[in-house]
Amino acid sequence: MPNNHSLDLAPIVLFVFVRADHAKKTLEALAGNDLAAESDLIVYSDGARNDKEETAVNEVRALVKSARGFRSVLIVERQTNYGLARNIIEGVTDVCNRYGRVIVLEDDLVTSPTFLSFMNAALDRHKADKQVWHISGWNYPVDPAGLGDAFFLRVMNCWGWATWGDRWKHFEKNTDKLIAEFDRKMIRKFDLEDSGVFWSQILLNQQGRINTWAIYWYATIFKNGGLCLNPAISYVDNIGHDGSGTHGSKAAQVYSTGLNKNSYPHFSGHIIENSVAIQQIIQFYENIKPTLAQRIRSKIFSILRRMGL
């Protein structure tokens, strides 16, 4: 594996809104990364929906302006409320157009000190592998034995991720077109053998009950036969399940994993989906199925309320 300092480091994009306490932890952990001082940080701060949120938005913006530990910090302050989906789609598109690659975080994610090392190494390793569309920083709390340091999945995880501009340019959010393109066999595979987790989000978007982005990136990857690289042990912890939203502490226990400190992961030369990992994830969802629908709905609506959708 090449020395990390020889890599063309990707810019880090951070999306923030009104939670200064969470954003502070995210920034502190990120600044503690091994490659932070050599990395450019671009922060997209969404605008308030009302006068009450204005104070919280300004508090977050003041926090970001005081951020240290990076090569540079650029803040893009939205003058109106974009909502999380539009903010991420437009922000990632802009950065990909300018830099050709991007590492993406939201303001409730705490990273391992080696998160940037893993993401940049993976971006460099697979930049010419057109079957690889996405790098995930988080993995499900499954048994890592037999998965190696990193492995491939069809499923896209959005809790700390990265991609390249030549893949992201294919991103499309067109619900009706997507539903028309997917037959029953595709839906079953996309939904991990009818887990009820993924395809339901497409239908909720169609019904206007939610307005999200991540499920469409997964669908874009899936339609193009792409794969996502996952670490066997997560480099990211989601602290948004701490009770600040309706999801509560039980979800934190369900999705919680330890943080990976490995700076030099081994990347397999075989770009093929890991069948063991897929079965473990299917079983993970099966185990929480009695309350899964409620948890998914709570999480989605909690995010929408917090992030301005």
Buried (B, 14 or more C-beta within 10 A) or exposed (E): EEEBEEBEBBBBBBBBBBBBBBBBBBBEBBBBBBBBEBBBBBBBBBBBBEEEBEEBBBBBBEBBEEBEBBEEBEBBBBEEBBBBBBBBBBBBBBBBEEBBBBBBBBBBBBBBBBBBBBBBBBBBBBBEEBEBBBBBBBBBBBEBEEBBBBBBBBBBBBBBBBBBBEBBEEBEBEBEEBBEEBEEEBBBEBBBEEBEBBBBBBEBBEEEEBBBBBBBBBBBBBBEEBBBBBBBBBBBBBBBBBEBBEBBEEBBEBBBBEBBEBBEBEBEEEBEEBEEBBEBBBEBBEEBEEEBEEBBBBBBBBBBEBBBB
